[in-house]
Amino acid sequence: MIKFIYNKAILFLLIISLSACVSDQETKTPPHTAQVTPTTSIAKSNGSRDIGDRGAMDEIVDRTQVPPPIKSSSRRIALVIGNSHYDLDQLQLDNPVNDARAMTATLKSLGFEVTPLENASYTMMKDTVDAFRRRLTQNSEVGLFYFAGHGIKSKSGLNYLIPTDYRPPTKEVKDPENYTAQRSIDADSIRNSMEESKNPLNIIILDACRNDPFATRSMGKRSAGLAGDGLAEMKAPRGTLIAFATSPGDTAADSGGPNGKNGLYTWHLLQNLITPGLDITDVFKNVQRDVATATSGGQRPWTNSSVYDKFVLVPASSIVAEPKVDFSTYQASSSRTVGVEFAMFHDNGTSNPRPLRHGDALMSGDKYFFHIKTANRPENYIYLLQIDSSKKVFKLFPNPTRYQTITNPISANTPITLPRPHKSWVLDKTVGKEKFYLFVSSKPIVVLEEFKNGTMDDVINSGLPLRGPTETLADRTSVAASTGNVNAVVQKLADTDNLTHSFTIEHR
């Protein structure tokens, strides 16, 4: 009898305790200032859930699975991407590259090892994101991913980050969402990879909640595989903070920073990142407040956090000066500008070789060749890499012992045909995706000069600025095809002192 009364007393105390937990859960933070505390998450009778819940409403937080404490001396790894100059005119944006440059400079001043990427094509974005995923598993403790540019949400609720060479699906495309998935970067997959790294702290910042860039096209939103403006909510795994420039489903301004160079959200974020003594969650709370105040509530940044431990980027006793950022852009035909004609051709044995674009296909046994010619600068350094489906990297240029005898530096207006004028390569039987990277620089690129048997990760993680062209035009010029010199369509690419152009073809 005594044992029975004792058990009832224990049960009564447990019920009171659980009631207190549920009562505490009733006071919730507005969506644009959402945070998750390390208390147990309990389902509520009205079917709603706390902002930041990571799964089913009745999920119980297992404290044994909470990431280890974050050390202030931890190794910090970051990937920063800014896409401003899209191939399609209606996608052009003013500030993402400026935002990325300012973020890169700030994160470096805070001890991050940063891989910067500007105006990136799909191939460049995918390879860099994949390299970032692998790098996160190599003794890093803090991972940070930042993207500024266009982002769209699909009808299934996934968020896609748009590369500069993206073109929306036409009416003939039967599965627009799959089309977009194959030509853009899935933000949710980045989150999943960062979770798998088991870092104590991962941060994802998406200044990509801009308006639907295809809404004015005749195909409409439905044909583009989109689901309206803004981005969809993303759940934050344990130890992860996800920050959006505005609330899910809303749009953010591309400009508005008081300095006239940055977007409003990123400008306020930069100011708070270097503020001494701020915990990382307080950094983003302050940004939410500052942006909402600046826009009179018109733009409300949104954060989903499952970060349990305090982490201060800048100790209270430290002073971090605002880093200097080079916001300069290219000037067409300037001596500062790198300009290049470039094309990969399917040599079909006619006087009209077919220029190849990202996503085009070649069959084993097909012939192909390259046309390259620099302009503007008296001397340029050119590097061309090919990566086959086995991920083996071939240095096509310079390679004077196997192909062209000409080598760097290249004088302006010197045409280069690879493998040689009026000759072609033949695709082998290694089917899959073939990737190509063209690098043009005003000075030697050490990692590529010394490159022999490495991987693309070695190139990406070397600190080499990966900068897509800020100008891409189509023009006709004379190329040395197998049938003789013929007029064909090439791309004209331009940037300041270096550029990277990359694309992928299907090898069938």
Residue, then its C-alpha position, 0 to 999 in steps of 0.5 A: m500500500i505504501k509503495f502504491i501511494y509512493n508511485k502515485a505521488i511520483l506520477f503526480l509530480l511528473i504530471i506537474s512537471l510536464s504541465a510546466c514545460v507545456s506552459d513554457q512552450e506557449t510563449k513563442t518568438p515571432p517567426h522573424t526572430a525564431q530561436v530554439t532553446p535546449t528544452t524538450s520540444i512537446a506537441k501541442s493540442n492545437g497542432s501547431r509547432d514551435i518555430g525551429d522544430r526539427g521534425a515531428m511535433d512530438e520530437i523529444v530532444d535527446r541531450t546525448q545527441v547534442p553537438p559538443p561545446i563550441k571552442s572559441s579557438s575552433r577551426r572555421i571553414a567558410l564558402v562564400i558565393g555571390n552571383s550578380h552577372y547572370d547570362l539572362d538580362q532579367l536576372q541581373l543584380d547589382n550587389p551580390v558580388n559586393d556582398a560576397r566580397a565584403m563577407t569574405a573580407t569580414l570572415k577572414s578578419l574573424g579567422f575563417e578559412v574562406t573559399p570565395l566564388e563570384n558569378a558562378s556557373y552551375t559547374m563551378m557552384k556544384d564543384t565548389v559546394d562538393a569540395f566544401r562538403r568534403r572539407l567540412t569533415q577535415n577537422s573543422e568545428v565551425g562551418l559557414f555557407y553564405f549565398a547572395g543572388h537569386g533563389i527560388k522555391s519549388k512546388s515541393g518546398l525545396n529551395y534552389l540557388i541559381p547559377t549564372d548560366y541558368r535558363p528557365p524551362t520552356k513550355e516543352v519541358k515535361d518536368p520543370e522541377n526536375y529540370t531546375a534540380q539538374r541545373s541549380i544547387d539544392a540548399d537543403s542538400i547543403r544543410n544536410s551535408m553540414e549536419e553530417s559533418k557533425n560540427p559543433l556549429n554550422i551557419i547557413i546564410l541565404d541572402a537570396c529571397r529576392n522576387d521570382p525572376f521569371a514571373t514576367r516571362s510568358m511561360g508564367k510561374r507554373s511553367a518555371g516550376l516555381a511556387g511564388d516569391g521568396l524561399a521556403e522555410m528550412k528546418a535547422p538540425r542540431g547545432t545549426l543556425i539558418a538565416f534568411a534575409t527575410s521571412p519565408g515566402d517574402t522577398a528582400a531588397d537587392s540594395g539599401g545598404p547605407n554605403g550604397k554598395n551592399g544589400l540592406y541585409t548583408w550590410h547590417l549583418l557585417q556590422n554585427l559580425i564584428t561587434p565585440g562580445l556578441d553571441i552568434t544568436d544575438v548577432f542575428k537577433n540584432v540584424q533582424r531588429d536593424v533591418a526591420t527598423a530600417t524598412s519600417g517592418g517591410q523586410r523582416p529577416w528570419t532565423n531558425s536556430s538549433v544552436y545550444d551553446k554560446f559562441v562569440l566570434v569577437p571577444a568582448s575585449s577585442i576590437v575588429a576594424e571594418p575590413k577594406v573591400d575592393f568593390s571595383t568592377y571591370q571596364a570594357s576595353s580597359s587595359r585592366t580588363v581580361g578579355v577572351e574569345f572562347a568556344m568548344f566545338h563539335d567538329n562535325g566535318t562541315s564548314n559549320p562546326r557546332p558550338l557546345r553549351h552547358g548541358d549539350a551532349l556528345m557521343s563516344g567517337d565524336k570529335y571536338f576542338f577549342h578556340i581561344k583568343t585573348a584581347n586587351r592586355p598585352e600578355n595573358y596566362i591561359y589554363l584549360l582543364q578537363i575532368d572526366s566522369s572518373k574525376k581524373v583531371f587533364k591539363l589541356f593547356p598549357n601542355p607543350t609536350r603533348y598538344q600545342t607548342i605555344t605556352n604562357p604568357i600569351s600575347a593579345n590577339t593570338p589565336i589558339t586552337l586545341p589540340r592544333p589548328h585544323k585538328s580535333w580530339v576524339l571522345d573515348k568510351t568513358v561515358g558520363k559528365e565531362k567538365f571543362y574549366l578555362f582560367v584566364s589571368s593577368k599573371p601566372i596562377v601558381v597552383l595551375e602552373e605546378f598542377k600535375n596529378g591533383t584533383m579539382d579540390d586542390v585547385i578550389n581549396s588553394g585560395l585561387p579567386l574563382r570569378g566568373p565573367t562579368e560580361t558574356l556576349a556571343d559573336r562570330t569569328s574565324v576558327a581553325a576547324s578541320t575543314g579549314n578556317v570558317n566563321a563560327v559563333v564564339q563567346k566573348l568573356a570579360d572581367t577585371d584581372n582574372l576570370t574562370h569559365s566552366f561548363t559540363i557536357e554529357h558524354r554518351 
